[in-house]
Amino acid sequence: MCTVTLSYNEKDKVACGKLAALLSTGLFVQIDKQEHLDIDYTDPTLYEIDPSLPEINRDLTPQELEELILEDIHSIYEANYAV
């Protein structure tokens, strides 16, 4: 499990639309700010990388990385325009 905190202008329609698109993928859920998550951030296993994952090419441009992520999302959800 992973917790991601996003800050955005709630009055900005573009930002709200992008957040809605992100949430619609099903990869993320929105939780109440006040909800406490019982996560022990001192646990070193939280920061381990799964050895079965392929080596990451660190020389990707942001656009190439975005394309890879979108390809994965599309293949997972079998939808061409999920995002």
PEMODA-V51499 format. One line per field, one symbol per residue. ss: DSSP state (A for helix, B for strand, O for the rest). Layout:
ss = ???
This chain:
ss = OOOOOOOOOOOOAAAAAAAAAAAAOOOOOOOOOOOOOOOOOOOAAAAOOOOOOOOOOOOOOAAAAAAAAAAAAAAAAOOOOOO
